[in-house]
Amino acid sequence: MSDTHHDPHHRPHSAALAGSYLEFDLPAEIHRLRAETSWSTGHNARTLIKYEDLRVVLIALQENANIPEHKAEGRISVHVLSGHIQLRAAGRTFSLRSGGIVALDRGVPHDVEAMEESAFLLTIAWPGAQMTPADIDANEPSAHQRRGTADSRSRAG
């Protein structure tokens, strides 16, 4: 067997998942997911970005495929790139088409169903050091500072 044979279940020469910058051609990445043999299971996914406090995962689903109810430890966003999915969470059903996005807080149970062949970006963010309410208040501009900014903008025009 030669070294040029690649198992279609493994991605040879994966690109770096973290760095000073990362760039992706999402239509090409979606095409690649759909070309892999694991696409025959009804779904496929690839982690594009992986930092300690952030993940971005590209997920492709065939029509009627679903991701059973689960929850994430971090806050998430689901941004639909193509197709139509329904995400059920917090007693609601979010019908998301291309360009639609929804965000969920940590620990919110949710499931996903593809109404048609779809692709979406799942972003998961975990907090760094836990901030206390006092830390948050210290980072918020005071009402006076907010008014000053608005006043200076109105005078500049």
N, C-alpha and C positions, 0 to 999 in steps of 0.2 A: 504494500500500500504506500502511495507516495505522500509526501508532506503537503501536496496541493489539495488533497481531499478535505472538505469541510463538512462536518456534521451539521445539517440544517437546524438542529435544535440548539446549537451553540453559535454564538456570534463571534467570529474570529476578529482579532484586533479591535476590540471595543475602544471607542474614543474615551478620553478622560471624562470623568463625571464631575470633577471640580477643578477650578482654576480661576485665574484672574478674570477671564471671560470665557464664555461658551456660546457657540452659535449653531443653530440647527436649521435645516431645510425641512420643515414639518411635512409638506406633501411627500417628499422623498422618504422620510421616516415612516409615514403611514403606509406607503407602498411597500416598504421593506417588511413591515409587520405582517401585511396581508400576503406576502410572498413566502413567508416561513411556514414550515409544515405544521407548527402548532396552531396556525390559523384554522385548521380543520376542526379544532375543538370548539370553535365559536367565538374565541377571543384571543387576544395576544397583547402583551404590554412590554414596554421598555423604559427603564429609568434613564432619563436624559441628564438630570442634574442631581447630585447627591452631596450635600453638605451636612454638617452635624445638625443644623437647625432647619434645613430646607430640603425637600425632595420635589422634583417635577417628574411625573410619570406620564408617558404617552400610552393611552389605552385605546385599542380598536375592538369593537364588538360587531358580530354579525347580527342581522335582524333576529329579534326574539331572544337573543342571548341575555343573560342577567348575571349580576353580581349580587349574591345573597346578602341579607342584612348583616352589617358589621359596623364598627365604629373605629375612629382614629384617635390616637392620643394627642395629636396636634390639631390646629385649625386647618380646614381644607377649603379649597375652591375647586370647582369642576367647571371647566370652560370648554364648551362644545365647538369643535373645529369643523365637523361635517356630520350630517345625518340628524337624527332626532332621538333623544333619550328621555326617559322619565326617571327622576330621582325622587324617591319617597323618603321624607324625614320630617320629624317634628309634627306629625299629624297632617302633613300637606303632601301634595304631589306637584313637583316642579317639572313642567314640560319644557325641555330645553332643546332648541334647534341651533344650527350653526350660528355662532356669535353669542349665544346665551351663556351666562355664567351665574353660578350660585355659590355662596360661601356658607360653611357650617362651623359652628364653634366646636371645641374639643368635646369628644365623647358623645356626640349626637348620633344615635343609631340611624343608619340609612341603607337603602339598597338602590340598585340601578338596573333598568331594563332598556334594551335597545328596541325602539319602535321600527327602526330601519337600520341598515348598516351604518355605523357611526364611529367617530373617533373623537376623543376628548383628552384634554390635559388635566391631570389631577395634580394639584399643588398641595403639599402638606408642610406646614410651618410649626415648629416647636419653639417655645420661648427659650431665650437664653437664661440668664439668671432671673429668678422670679422677682417681679417688681411689686412693691407694696403700694397701697393707695397713696401714701405720702410721696413715694418716688414719682408716681404718675402726676400728682398735683404739682410737684416741683418742676416737672418738664412741661407743664401746660402754661401757655402765656396767660398773664392775668387779664381781667376784663379791661383794665386800663391799657395794657400793651396791645390787646386786640383792637380797641377803639383807636389807639394811636396809629396803628397800621392802616386801618380803614380811613382815618382822617387824612393821613399823608397821601394815600392813593387818590382821594377825592380832590385834594388841593393840587395834586400834580397835573390833573386833567384840565 
